[in-house]
Amino acid sequence: MTIHLVKLCVGIESFEHLQSFREARATSPESPSQHVTRMWPKREPELLEGGSLYWVIKGVIQARQRIHSLEEKIGEDGIRRCAILMEPALIRTQPATRRAFQGWRYLKPEDAPADLFRSTRAEDELPAHLAAALGEIGVL
């Protein structure tokens, strides 16, 4: 059974800001994105069965990246950390509000917001907070 992760995207203002941040850090367009975290997910096999990392930007899930693999990283302080390697493609999702939390949380597939497809123009026309409010009442 697949499971996902949800993570706050601290310091990022919008989907476009996250996209440009990721592109600036990539060594090549095909190179995987990575996010290093202190804790190693205990549900690793489920994550690697098609899981994604869902990004919370300004209190709203707005994007996801498919998880490719997990790698051990030892910091300069000697502490073992987990690098979450993700496919470089950043996929817009239906907006879904989330309260602040520390670290990451598991996200069940049935609770994950749906992807927004390129033919959907709502992401270009509405601010994220408004789209999230409309999504909560079932309009978007």
N, C-alpha and C positions, 0 to 999 in steps of 0.2 A: 504494500500500500504506500502510495506517495504521500509525502508531507512537505510543507514549505516552511520557509523562515520569513519573518517580518522584522524589519530593522528601521530605526529612525535614521534619517539622512541629515545629520547635524551640519549646519552651516550652508546648506543648499537651499536656494530660494524657489526653484521651479524645476519642472521636468527638463527644460532647455538648459538650465544651469547644471544639472546633474549630467546631462548628455555632453556638454562642452567640457566639464571637469573630467569625465571618463575618457573622452577623446584626447585631451591634453596629456593624460598620464599613460596612454597606451603606447607601447613601443612600435606597434604596427596595427593596421585596421583589423587584422584577424586575431591579434593577441587577446587572451582571456583577461577580463577584468578581475581584480581580486579585492577582497575586503578581509582584513586581518582582525580577528577577535580573540579575546582571552580564553573563552570557553570552547571546548570541542563538543559539537552536537552529539548527544548520545544516540540519536536516531539517524545516524549516518547512512545506513543502507536504504532507508526510506527516502532520504533527501536525494540520494543518487539515482533513484528510480523516476527521474523526471521532475524533481522539485525545483522551485525557483526561490529567489530572495526577492521579497516585495519591499519596496522602498517607501517609507512614510516621509513625505515632504510637507513641512508646515502643518502637521496634524492630519494629513490626508494621504492614504496610499494612492500613489499616482503612477507607479512604474514597477516593473519586475525585470529580473534577469535570471535566465535558466542556470542552475547550478551544474557545473561540469565536474568538479572534484573538490576534495579537501586535501590540504597539504600541511604538514607540520612546519612551523616557523619558530626558530629560537631567537628571541630578541637579544639586544645588546646587554640586557639585564640578566640573561640566562634563563628567562621564563619561557616555557613552551606555549605557543599560541597556535591558533588554527587559521590558515588562509583559506577563505572560501573562494574558489576559482569559478568564475561565471563566464558564460558566453558573452561576447562583446555587445551583442544586440540588446538595446534597452527598449522594452515594450511598454507602451502606455496601457494603463488599466482604467477601468471604471473607477471614479473616485470613491473612496471609502474612508470615513473618518476613523481616527485612532487616537486614543489618549496617549500621553507621554509615558514611556517606560525606559528602563535601563537595559542595555544589552540587546538581545534578540529574543523573539518568542516563536514558538511553532505555530503554524497556520494550517488548519485542515483544508483539504481541497474544496470541500463544500462551502467553506467560509471565505475563500479567496475571491477577490473581485475579478470579473471577466475582463479580458483584453479589449481595448478599443482598437478597432481596425482603421486602416487609412481612409476608408470610405466614410467613416464617422467623423463629421466635422465639429461635433460638440466640443472637443478638446481645444479647438482653435478659437471658438467663439465665446466660451464662458471662462471666467476666472475659476481656479480650482476650488475655492471655498463655496462658490455658488453651485458649481457642478456637484460637489459633495452633498450639499443641502438638498438639491433636486434628486440625487440618487437615493438619499435616505427616505424620501417620501415616494419613491418609485416612479418619478417622472422621467428620469434619464437612465 
